[in-house]
């Protein structure tokens, strides 16, 4: 008896088995492809994590590198020229770092660049929030009298200011003490991101494509080919001078005539003759100098007059009565200078003179040549300026191997004690790419 199924039925069964096998094979292949893709994604993620770690280590290396630069400046307490140290694409293992700086004499709004300016940033080019008056604050871009008053009131114990913030949702109190960082400006009543950042959404001092496209991409900009920066570009909380020079010798406040006499007698005996203009002479003894510039103006106008070279010998040992928030006259921008002295025309005169006759040595002596010896002009400018830098910003951006793992950290170095110290560290990676489109395309092409 033949128990085998008919041929037609056998073929149907064999076809079903083939289809089942094919489906199983398809499923196994799909699973294999899925896990292969997952492993590929995980491998890529691991590679990115390694690149990010490399970039982070490059940033730490950059901090050590900058500290070494500042500790070994040929001319202490000055802004080193970028040509004297490495600032871009510096290799650290498989990673590279860049120091995002600012051009202190040619401003971004007037210059077309392919990438940001590289170098360190002088904190004394900015208006110190802890020393500024409401009048000075009112000169900054996009500022109103009310907002300037609110910024000032935040650090003063003003009852009306405190009541204002208790009405906010959620309520909070005004601080009533000094700003600890410029980011506290976010808490000021009436403040917004447009005022803080302006068109510079990534705070790199450079006009990126998305900052010159109108409203296509954030931030909001007017598409005029010029970078209008916000308050964060012009403000600091760090600028103050140390009371010792790099070798540890104490500096003397120029209003202290006894201290001046001791300084000249011990360290500059051949220059003591220039102090005669400040010697007591009845019945009306001369007033002491009000600031270092006033000292030089009066000493150089006496007989015999103090030469510029003689003044520059003793200048590092002299201090203004107020050492907080002084601006570096050799690097300050027109915007901040006009705000500090409340005079646009005088600021323009100083900036134009500085650009046409660059100082050969860090000194305020050239200011007298630029504005004359009028006591009014000297007292309008002198109390607020210095030729020295004691705090520096190192804005470090880095990438790991193949241009991946982008990281960015801002460091503030304080050299007022004579030794560079990191006093502030802020991660800026969240602000996005800050090295310019050309460099991004270059790294992508190399990858």
C-alpha positions, 0 to 999 in steps of 0.5 A: 500500500503506497502511503506517500502523499500525492506529488502535487501535495508533496510539492506544496509542502516542500514549497512551504518549507522553502518559504519558511526557511527563506523567512527564517534566513531573512529574519536571521540576516535582519537580526545580524544587520541590526546588531551590526548596525548597533555595533557600528553606532556604538563604535562610532559613539565610543570613537566620539567619546574618545575624541571628546576625552582627547579634546578635554585633555588638550584643554587641560594642556592648554591651561598649563601652557597658558600659565607657563606663558604668563609666568614667563612674560618678557615684559610682565603684566602685559598682553603677549603678542600672538606671534610670540606663542602658539595660538592655533591648531596646537597639537596635544597627542591626537587632539588640537586646541585654539585660543580664541582671542580679540584683536585689540586694535582693529575691531571685528565690525570693520574687518572681514576674517576667515576665522576668529582672532587667535590669542589671549584676552585682556580683562582690563579692556572691559568695564568692571561691573563692581566698579562701574557707575550707572552713568558709565554703564549707560554708555554700553550698547543697547543700554537704557538708564533704567537697565543701567540703574538695575545693574548697579542696584544689584550689587548695592543694598537698595530697598526698591531693588529688593522689592522689585525682585520679590514680585518676580515669579519665582521671587528672589532678592537682589544680591546686595554685594559684588558680582561674582561673574558676568553671568549674574547679569541674567538675573537683572530685571529688564535683561534679555538674551538679545542685550546680553549676547547681541548678534554674537550667539557663541561669544567668539567675537567673530561674525559667523554665517548664522549671525549674518542671515537675518532671522533664518537661524538664531540669533537675531541679527540685522544682516549688515555684515557687521558684528554687534556684540552684547553686554557680555563682550564689554563687561568683567568682574575680574580686573584689578591691579596687584600691589607688587610687581613681578619681582615681589617689590611693593608698589606705591600709591602716588598720593602717598608723598612719603612713600614716593620719597622712600621709593625714589631714595631707595630705588631711583636716587638719580630721579629724586629731583623730579619730586621737587614739584611735590615738596611742601612749600609754604604758604600753599603746599602743592597738592599730591598727584591724583593719579599716575598720569597726573604725577607724570604730567606735573613732573614732566612740566617742572624744571627740570622736566621728567623725561618719558624714559625716566618716567617709564623706569619708575612707572611699574612701581606706581599705583593709582589710589583706586586699583579696581576696574582700571582699563588697559589704555593700550588695548581698550576698545573705543566702546569701553573707553568712551563709557569709562571717561564719558566722552566719545570725542576724547576716546576717539582721539586716544584710540586714533593716536594709539593706532597711528603711533603704537606705543613701543613700551607699555606706558601711559606716557603717550596719553599726555602726547595725545590729549595734552597737559590740560589738568582737566583732560588729565583728571578726566582720563588718568584715574581710570587707566593703566598700561598693565594687565593682571587678569587674562582670559584663555578661551580654549576650543579643542577637537580630538582625532579626525576633528571630532569631540569638540570642547570649549572652556574659558579660563580666567588667570589672575596674576595680581599675586605675581603667580598665574592662578586660575580663578574661574573656569566656565564650560562654553561647549553648549554655545556650539562651534566657535572656530569659524566655518572655514576651519570646520570645513577644513577639518571635515575634509581632512576627516 
